[in-house]
Amino acid sequence: MAITGNGSLATLLLLFMIPAALHKGAAQYPVQSQNLVTDNVEVVEGDVAVISCRVKNNDDSVIQLLNPNRQTIYFRDVRPLKDARFQLVNFSDNELRVSLSNVSLSDEGRYVCQLYTDPPQEAYADITVLSISKVEETYDHMFTVTSQLRFIVTKEDDGVPVVCIVDHPAVKDFQALTYLVVHYKPEVKIIVEFPDGLPREGQNMELSCQAKGKPHPQQINWVKVDDDLPSHALITGPDLYIENLNKTYNGTYRCFAANSVGESYDDYILYVYDAPTTTPIPTTATTTIPTTTTISLPEATADTTPSAEPAAHDSRAGEGAPRAVDHAVIGGVVAVVVFAMLCLLIILGRYFARHKGTYFTHEAKGADDAADADTAIINAEGGHNNSDEKKEYYI
């Protein structure tokens, strides 16, 4: 016996089953709540069910009947519910009796009798609907009883046992056992076999389509939504294999699976990332490069400043990154400049000190022709009268 699932209504034909076998525990005694009394009801599908709400020693309190959804069926002798199958049978101070015709399985449930006292009272009547039974008389006073059971099935009901029990004086513990076979459409899920992590350019990818259903899916198909599959994509059974990924492969990949019940699918959205870079891992160690400063003594006429070697910079820094500043090198350059200036001052000082006091005079001009000093003085130009014209030159 095969039953199609996914919330459909299943029907079982159970032979040799009488209505009492589906009895769901109807109450043997009235259900009471202080002065309010009602009874559970058991009815065959299609027949009439009667619900009675009875009051003992009523003090003119109002009686009403509610359905399992707590909608008012009757308030006193008025029917607010728009369902003509409910009809008033009797209304008095002590009873509200209502009939429900053409009962179906959907009418099963708990009905509520309410009495407006202080505090309000409630009593409950459970309606149980028995499946349809058909009795056929055969030859030689033999009878065949057929009963139908309808219920909603899902895939979880697959393999559940169903037992039909026959109650008859001629037989004892006679029953028939069967197991439900529920058919349902496939359930589909896409699994990434590789790569692990984010898919990147140049890598290979394999997607696996896992589908289960009853019966087993006979067809599995791969497509790319709104586009064609890559030209070198390989489909092997439920698996899709793509080599050498690139960003043109981005998109939604869909796997379809179908059986005799229906078709289902699952989607995988592929986004290819850039290939991983090969940038070396930076180190945190600091390397000190010794710097040698060469000092040259300038000549007397030199006015240039010695230059220092450039400072070393971190090789990890990228283009445009600031270079490291070596303070020791800067200090050495300043020291060289100061030392050179001191040397220049010393050399200039000694030069000027060596030429200090050198001068020329024009005294005793013409002394070369005189026989002695006295004559030279007498013969000097201007004599004593020109003594004021003596000049000195200082260089």
Secondary structure, DSSP 8 states (H G I E B T S, - for coil): -EEE-SS-EEEEEEES--GGGG-----SS-EEETTEEE--EEEETTS-EEEEEEESS--S--EEEE-TT--EEEETTB--S--TTEEEEEE-SSEEEEEE-S--GGG-EEEEEEE--SS-EEEEEEEEEE--EEEEE-GGG-EEEEEEEEEE--GGGTT-EEEEEEEETTEEEEEEEEE-EEEEEEEEEEEEEE-SSS-BTT--EEEEEEEEEES---EEEEEETTB---TT-EEETTEEEE-S--GGG-EEEEEEEE-SS-EEEEEEEE--B--------------------------TT-------------TT--TT------HHHHHHHHHHHHHHHHHHHHHHHHHHHHTTT-EEE-TTTTGGG-SSHHHHHHTSTTGGGGGGG--EEE-
